[in-house]
Amino acid sequence: MTLGKVQKGIKCSVTDCNNEAVRSLSREKFSSSDLKLKEGRRVYLCEYHYKLWKKETKKLREFDRIRYGQK
């Protein structure tokens, strides 16, 4: 069984944050946020920054769910 980078203990992708990541997102999905990121293909977020991202993009994600017919 292979482990993902989050399970291996990768650090948060937000600049000046050294906490361990708990979630990963595609850079495209994350592009609507104002947080400054390190380079990389995917975005790895610690619990704190994931919560901030969810708050920042709540309305956008809600519109996407409505547009595609999901609850």
N, C-alpha and C positions, 0 to 999 in steps of 0.2 A: 504494500500500500504506500502511495506517495503522499507526502504532506504538502499542503500549500504554504506559501510564504508567510501567511498570517500565523499559522500553527508553528512555524519554525522560529517566530519571534522577530519579524521585520519591524522596523521603527516607523512611526507616523511620517507621512510625506509632507506635512505642513512645515514650512521653514521655522527654525528655532524650537521645534518640539522634538523631544527625545523619548516620548512615551511609546510603549509597544502598541502596534496596530491591532484592532479587533475586527475591522471590516476592510474590504477592498472594493473599489468602484472603477469603472472605466473612466478614462480622462474625459471622454465626451459627455458622459452623464454628469460629471462633476463641474463642467465648464461654466455653469450658471452661478457658481459661488464666487465670493470675493476673497477667499483665503489664498495666500501666497504659497505656492508649492515648489518642491524640489523637482528636478527632472525625472522623467520615467514614463513608461507606457501606461501603467495603472496607478491609481491613487490609493494609498493605504492610510487609514484613519484610526486614531486612538478613539476611545470612548467619548472623550470631551469634544473633539472636532467632528465626530460623526453626528453627535447631538446638535452641534451648531449648524452643520450642513442640512440636517433634517428640518430645523427651524427656518433656515433661509429659503429652502426650496419647497416648503409645504404647499403653497398655492400652485406652483408650477406642476408639481406631481399630481395634485388634485385635478387640475385641468387635463392632464394626460390621461388619467383614469377615466374621466368623463368622456373624453374624445374617443377612447377605444372601447367604451362600454363596460368597464370593469368597476366593481364597487370598492 
